[in-house]
Amino acid sequence: MDACERVIEHMKEQGLNCYHPGVKLGTCKTPYVVVRGGGSYAQGMSGGTSIGYRIVTVYCYVPRENGNLAALVAEAKAAMKALRSQLMPTGNEGPEMIEQDYDARSQSIEYRVMRAEF
């Protein structure tokens, strides 16, 4: 199973509304999370083989007017702790953003995939 699929499955098991990018459309009425693969990054060479890592980014969305973004971010981070053997936070967290198209506020959290078979 792909890392993004596993994270989405896990988030849903934890009771969070979780989607792939582009699935949840329209005005944000309730808090939700979007999980996106961030690609692969080369880290070095070992012989003739490139050694690298993959990134998974979790985006948290709440209604702009009355949503509690800090609470959703904390809930998403807590849920991700159970996957710590497979994903580790990189420490990169985006700033709070206003998403005018969705009438929402958002913040991203980046994780590094630790195991290739995850």
PyRosetta script that sets phi, psi and omega in degrees:
from pyrosetta import init, pose_from_sequence

init()
pose = pose_from_sequence("MDACERVIEHMKEQGLNCYHPGVKLGTCKTPYVVVRGGGSYAQGMSGGTSIGYRIVTVYCYVPRENGNLAALVAEAKAAMKALRSQLMPTGNEGPEMIEQDYDARSQSIEYRVMRAEF")
pose.set_psi(1, 136.1)
pose.set_omega(1, 177.8)
pose.set_phi(2, -61.8)
pose.set_psi(2, 149.1)
pose.set_omega(2, -178.5)
pose.set_phi(3, -58.3)
pose.set_psi(3, -41.9)
pose.set_omega(3, 179.4)
pose.set_phi(4, -64.2)
pose.set_psi(4, -42.5)
pose.set_omega(4, 178.7)
pose.set_phi(5, -60.5)
pose.set_psi(5, -42.8)
pose.set_omega(5, -179.8)
pose.set_phi(6, -64.8)
pose.set_psi(6, -41.4)
pose.set_omega(6, 178.9)
pose.set_phi(7, -65.2)
pose.set_psi(7, -44.0)
pose.set_omega(7, 179.1)
pose.set_phi(8, -61.3)
pose.set_psi(8, -46.1)
pose.set_omega(8, 178.4)
pose.set_phi(9, -58.7)
pose.set_psi(9, -45.7)
pose.set_omega(9, -179.3)
pose.set_phi(10, -64.6)
pose.set_psi(10, -44.0)
pose.set_omega(10, 179.7)
pose.set_phi(11, -60.8)
pose.set_psi(11, -41.5)
pose.set_omega(11, 178.0)
pose.set_phi(12, -64.3)
pose.set_psi(12, -40.0)
pose.set_omega(12, 176.8)
pose.set_phi(13, -61.1)
pose.set_psi(13, -30.1)
pose.set_omega(13, 179.7)
pose.set_phi(14, -85.0)
pose.set_psi(14, 2.2)
pose.set_omega(14, 176.2)
pose.set_phi(15, 89.5)
pose.set_psi(15, 9.8)
pose.set_omega(15, 178.4)
pose.set_phi(16, -90.8)
pose.set_psi(16, 143.4)
pose.set_omega(16, 171.2)
pose.set_phi(17, -75.0)
pose.set_psi(17, 117.9)
pose.set_omega(17, -172.1)
pose.set_phi(18, -135.7)
pose.set_psi(18, 137.6)
pose.set_omega(18, -173.8)
pose.set_phi(19, -139.1)
pose.set_psi(19, 163.2)
pose.set_omega(19, 167.1)
pose.set_phi(20, -79.0)
pose.set_psi(20, 161.2)
pose.set_omega(20, 176.1)
pose.set_phi(21, -59.2)
pose.set_psi(21, 139.7)
pose.set_omega(21, 175.5)
pose.set_phi(22, 81.0)
pose.set_psi(22, -2.2)
pose.set_omega(22, -179.6)
pose.set_phi(23, -84.8)
pose.set_psi(23, -45.8)
pose.set_omega(23, -179.6)
pose.set_phi(24, -86.3)
pose.set_psi(24, 113.0)
pose.set_omega(24, -177.7)
pose.set_phi(25, -122.3)
pose.set_psi(25, 158.8)
pose.set_omega(25, 176.4)
pose.set_phi(26, 92.9)
pose.set_psi(26, -171.6)
pose.set_omega(26, -177.6)
pose.set_phi(27, -64.8)
pose.set_psi(27, 137.4)
pose.set_omega(27, 178.4)
pose.set_phi(28, -77.7)
pose.set_psi(28, 115.2)
pose.set_omega(28, -179.9)
pose.set_phi(29, -107.9)
pose.set_psi(29, -26.1)
pose.set_omega(29, 178.0)
pose.set_phi(30, -137.5)
pose.set_psi(30, 156.4)
pose.set_omega(30, 178.8)
pose.set_phi(31, -62.4)
pose.set_psi(31, 143.3)
pose.set_omega(31, 175.7)
pose.set_phi(32, -154.6)
pose.set_psi(32, 167.2)
pose.set_omega(32, -177.9)
pose.set_phi(33, -125.4)
pose.set_psi(33, 141.5)
pose.set_omega(33, 174.0)
pose.set_phi(34, -118.6)
pose.set_psi(34, 134.3)
pose.set_omega(34, 179.9)
pose.set_phi(35, -114.3)
pose.set_psi(35, 127.8)
pose.set_omega(35, -177.2)
pose.set_phi(36, -133.3)
pose.set_psi(36, 137.3)
pose.set_omega(36, 172.4)
pose.set_phi(37, -72.7)
pose.set_psi(37, 133.7)
pose.set_omega(37, -176.1)
pose.set_phi(38, -99.4)
pose.set_psi(38, 8.0)
pose.set_omega(38, 178.7)
pose.set_phi(39, 94.5)
pose.set_psi(39, -176.2)
pose.set_omega(39, -179.6)
pose.set_phi(40, -114.8)
pose.set_psi(40, 145.6)
pose.set_omega(40, -178.4)
pose.set_phi(41, -126.7)
pose.set_psi(41, 130.7)
pose.set_omega(41, 177.8)
pose.set_phi(42, -75.1)
pose.set_psi(42, 140.1)
pose.set_omega(42, -179.3)
pose.set_phi(43, -117.4)
pose.set_psi(43, -23.3)
pose.set_omega(43, -179.2)
pose.set_phi(44, 172.1)
pose.set_psi(44, -175.5)
pose.set_omega(44, -179.8)
pose.set_phi(45, -120.2)
pose.set_psi(45, 139.8)
pose.set_omega(45, 174.0)
pose.set_phi(46, -125.7)
pose.set_psi(46, 101.2)
pose.set_omega(46, -173.0)
pose.set_phi(47, 68.0)
pose.set_psi(47, -123.4)
pose.set_omega(47, 177.2)
pose.set_phi(48, -100.2)
pose.set_psi(48, 6.5)
pose.set_omega(48, -175.4)
pose.set_phi(49, -108.2)
pose.set_psi(49, 132.3)
pose.set_omega(49, 176.5)
pose.set_phi(50, -77.5)
pose.set_psi(50, 133.9)
pose.set_omega(50, 176.0)
pose.set_phi(51, -103.3)
pose.set_psi(51, 131.2)
pose.set_omega(51, -178.8)
pose.set_phi(52, -150.5)
pose.set_psi(52, -167.9)
pose.set_omega(52, 179.4)
pose.set_phi(53, -147.5)
pose.set_psi(53, 162.8)
pose.set_omega(53, 178.9)
pose.set_phi(54, -112.9)
pose.set_psi(54, 154.8)
pose.set_omega(54, -179.5)
pose.set_phi(55, -118.7)
pose.set_psi(55, 141.9)
pose.set_omega(55, 170.3)
pose.set_phi(56, -123.3)
pose.set_psi(56, 129.7)
pose.set_omega(56, 179.6)
pose.set_phi(57, -113.2)
pose.set_psi(57, 132.7)
pose.set_omega(57, 178.5)
pose.set_phi(58, -106.3)
pose.set_psi(58, 122.8)
pose.set_omega(58, 178.2)
pose.set_phi(59, -108.5)
pose.set_psi(59, 127.0)
pose.set_omega(59, -179.9)
pose.set_phi(60, -105.2)
pose.set_psi(60, 132.6)
pose.set_omega(60, 180.0)
pose.set_phi(61, -126.5)
pose.set_psi(61, 137.1)
pose.set_omega(61, 173.6)
pose.set_phi(62, -135.4)
pose.set_psi(62, 157.0)
pose.set_omega(62, 175.3)
pose.set_phi(63, -55.9)
pose.set_psi(63, 139.3)
pose.set_omega(63, -174.1)
pose.set_phi(64, -60.6)
pose.set_psi(64, -42.7)
pose.set_omega(64, -173.4)
pose.set_phi(65, -77.4)
pose.set_psi(65, -47.0)
pose.set_omega(65, -170.9)
pose.set_phi(66, -128.7)
pose.set_psi(66, 16.9)
pose.set_omega(66, -179.9)
pose.set_phi(67, -84.8)
pose.set_psi(67, 146.7)
pose.set_omega(67, 178.5)
pose.set_phi(68, -101.8)
pose.set_psi(68, 89.7)
pose.set_omega(68, -176.2)
pose.set_phi(69, -64.8)
pose.set_psi(69, -42.4)
pose.set_omega(69, -179.1)
pose.set_phi(70, -59.5)
pose.set_psi(70, -39.1)
pose.set_omega(70, 179.7)
pose.set_phi(71, -67.5)
pose.set_psi(71, -41.4)
pose.set_omega(71, 179.4)
pose.set_phi(72, -67.0)
pose.set_psi(72, -41.3)
pose.set_omega(72, 177.9)
pose.set_phi(73, -61.2)
pose.set_psi(73, -44.3)
pose.set_omega(73, 178.6)
pose.set_phi(74, -62.8)
pose.set_psi(74, -40.0)
pose.set_omega(74, 178.8)
pose.set_phi(75, -65.6)
pose.set_psi(75, -42.1)
pose.set_omega(75, 178.9)
pose.set_phi(76, -64.8)
pose.set_psi(76, -43.0)
pose.set_omega(76, 178.5)
pose.set_phi(77, -62.8)
pose.set_psi(77, -42.5)
pose.set_omega(77, 179.2)
pose.set_phi(78, -62.0)
pose.set_psi(78, -41.6)
pose.set_omega(78, 178.5)
pose.set_phi(79, -63.8)
pose.set_psi(79, -38.6)
pose.set_omega(79, -177.9)
pose.set_phi(80, -70.5)
pose.set_psi(80, -21.8)
pose.set_omega(80, 179.5)
pose.set_phi(81, -59.2)
pose.set_psi(81, -30.7)
pose.set_omega(81, 178.9)
pose.set_phi(82, -66.8)
pose.set_psi(82, -19.1)
pose.set_omega(82, -179.4)
pose.set_phi(83, -101.2)
pose.set_psi(83, 15.0)
pose.set_omega(83, -173.3)
pose.set_phi(84, -57.1)
pose.set_psi(84, -28.6)
pose.set_omega(84, 178.8)
pose.set_phi(85, -72.4)
pose.set_psi(85, -16.8)
pose.set_omega(85, -179.8)
pose.set_phi(86, -111.1)
pose.set_psi(86, -29.3)
pose.set_omega(86, -178.6)
pose.set_phi(87, -134.7)
pose.set_psi(87, 136.4)
pose.set_omega(87, 177.3)
pose.set_phi(88, -123.2)
pose.set_psi(88, 140.6)
pose.set_omega(88, 176.4)
pose.set_phi(89, -64.1)
pose.set_psi(89, 139.0)
pose.set_omega(89, 178.4)
pose.set_phi(90, -83.4)
pose.set_psi(90, -16.2)
pose.set_omega(90, -174.0)
pose.set_phi(91, 94.2)
pose.set_psi(91, -8.1)
pose.set_omega(91, 177.9)
pose.set_phi(92, -86.0)
pose.set_psi(92, 114.4)
pose.set_omega(92, 175.6)
pose.set_phi(93, -127.7)
pose.set_psi(93, 131.2)
pose.set_omega(93, -179.3)
pose.set_phi(94, -73.8)
pose.set_psi(94, 162.6)
pose.set_omega(94, 175.7)
pose.set_phi(95, -74.9)
pose.set_psi(95, 164.9)
pose.set_omega(95, 173.6)
pose.set_phi(96, -65.6)
pose.set_psi(96, 130.9)
pose.set_omega(96, -178.2)
pose.set_phi(97, -121.5)
pose.set_psi(97, 151.8)
pose.set_omega(97, 172.3)
pose.set_phi(98, -98.2)
pose.set_psi(98, 124.5)
pose.set_omega(98, 179.1)
pose.set_phi(99, -104.9)
pose.set_psi(99, 91.3)
pose.set_omega(99, -174.6)
pose.set_phi(100, -62.0)
pose.set_psi(100, -36.4)
pose.set_omega(100, -178.6)
pose.set_phi(101, -64.0)
pose.set_psi(101, -25.3)
pose.set_omega(101, -177.2)
pose.set_phi(102, -112.0)
pose.set_psi(102, -0.6)
pose.set_omega(102, -175.1)
pose.set_phi(103, 52.5)
pose.set_psi(103, 50.5)
pose.set_omega(103, -173.5)
pose.set_phi(104, -136.8)
pose.set_psi(104, 166.4)
pose.set_omega(104, 167.0)
pose.set_phi(105, -114.2)
pose.set_psi(105, 147.1)
pose.set_omega(105, -176.9)
pose.set_phi(106, -142.3)
pose.set_psi(106, 162.0)
pose.set_omega(106, 172.8)
pose.set_phi(107, -152.1)
pose.set_psi(107, 145.5)
pose.set_omega(107, -179.8)
pose.set_phi(108, -110.7)
pose.set_psi(108, 151.8)
pose.set_omega(108, 176.7)
pose.set_phi(109, -132.8)
pose.set_psi(109, 129.3)
pose.set_omega(109, -175.5)
pose.set_phi(110, -104.8)
pose.set_psi(110, 138.3)
pose.set_omega(110, 178.8)
pose.set_phi(111, -127.6)
pose.set_psi(111, 147.7)
pose.set_omega(111, 177.3)
pose.set_phi(112, -103.6)
pose.set_psi(112, 128.8)
pose.set_omega(112, 178.2)
pose.set_phi(113, -73.6)
pose.set_psi(113, 124.2)
pose.set_omega(113, -174.0)
pose.set_phi(114, -93.0)
pose.set_psi(114, -24.3)
pose.set_omega(114, -175.6)
pose.set_phi(115, -126.0)
pose.set_psi(115, 132.9)
pose.set_omega(115, -177.9)
pose.set_phi(116, -63.7)
pose.set_psi(116, -33.5)
pose.set_omega(116, -176.4)
pose.set_phi(117, -82.3)
pose.set_psi(117, -2.0)
pose.set_omega(117, -178.6)
pose.set_phi(118, -72.4)
pose.dump_pdb("model.pdb")
